[in-house]
Amino acid sequence: MGNIIEDKITIIEGPTPVFEPVQDGWALGLNETRQFSITALTRLRTFNGPALVERCYRRWSQRQPITLQYRDETGLEAEVPILAARSVETDDGQVLLLWLHIQRDNMELEINADDDDFADDDFDLLE
């Protein structure tokens, strides 16, 4: 029964986590796989960040995977593999940084740009 709890970090309340694509060279190297996927970062507030990081390290030292379990936008349970973890103390409390392996089939890209950011002459028209 210990492995059931130990092989996951579960978000028990709050919104669906935000996954940010990673552009750092070291983090991109975490995701060397044949699958069409990306490395993403999520930031989660927690009361026990160091203990959660230790849980990850224990699994990895045994060469075992650990996943983040959460509810997606539709309310369904979802899991993604955790590649790296770090706990950070902020003014608002502890934040758990998780680098994750997300398959591109399961990912939705959101671009936040104002219409004023792009002028018509910024793009070439192809016909």
N, C-alpha and C positions, 0 to 999 in steps of 0.2 A: 504494500500500500504506500510505502514511502516514495517509491519511484513515480507513482501517479501524480503526486503533488510536486515532487522535485523536478520533473521534466518539463514544467510549464511555469510561466509567469502569467498570471491571469488578471486582467482588468476587471474589477468587480463592480465599479460604478463610474459614471462619467460618459462623455461622448466618445464616439469612434476616434481612435488616434489619428493624428495627421502624419502622413508619411512624406518626408521630404527627400527628393533624389539627392544622392551624395555625389559631390564632384571632387572630394579630396583624394589624392593619389593613393594614400595608404589604405583608405577604406574601399576604394575600387578594387584593390588587390584581394580583398576578403572574399570576393564573389567570383572566383575562377571556376566556372562550370560550363557545361555544354548547353545548358538550358537558356532560353531567352528570358533573362531576368535582370533586375537592377539591385543595387544596394541602396537602401533608404534609411533615413534616420527618423526616429520619433522621440519626443520628449514627454515624459510622464511624471506627474507629481506623485510623491510617495512618502510614507512615514519610515520606511526601512530600506532605503537605497543600498547601503553597504551589504546588508544581508541578501538582497536580491542579486547583487553582483557576485557575491560569494557563491550563491546557488549556481549561477552560470559557470563560474570557474570550476566548481566541483564536477559538473557534468562534462565540461570540456577536458578536464584532466583525466577523466575516465573514457575519453574519446566518444562521448555520447552527445546527441543533439539536445537542445533546449529550445522551446518555442514560446512565442507571445500569443496568448489566447485572448480574444476580444470579440465584441459584437460589431458587425459591419453596419453600414447605413440602413440596411433592411431589417436589422435585428437578429440576423443569423450569426451563429458562432463561426469564427474564422481563426486560423492559426498561421503564423509565419515563423520560419526559423530565425533565431537570434544568432548573429555573427560576432558581435562584440557588445560590451556593456560597460557603463561608467556611471558612478553616482557623483552628483555635484551638489554642494550646499549653496543655496541662493538666499536672498533676503526674504523670499516667500516660503522657504523650506527646502526640503530635499527634492531633487529632480533626477530621475533615472533616464540616462541617454542610452538608447538601444539602436544598434545598427542591424538591419534586418535584410533578409533575402526575399525579395518579392518578385514573383513571376509576372511578367508583363501582361499576360492574359488576364490577370486579376487586378490590374491597376488602371486607374482612371487619371489622366493627366489634366490638371487644372492650371490654366495660365491666367494670372491676374494682371491685366494691362488695361489702362485707360485708352479710350479712342484717341485722345490727344497725344499719346506716346508714339503713334505711328502716323506719319503723313503718307499721302498717296504716292509721293515720289520715292518713298523708301523701298518700294517693291517693283520689280520688273514684271511686266505682264507677259505670260507665255501663251502663245496660241498655236 
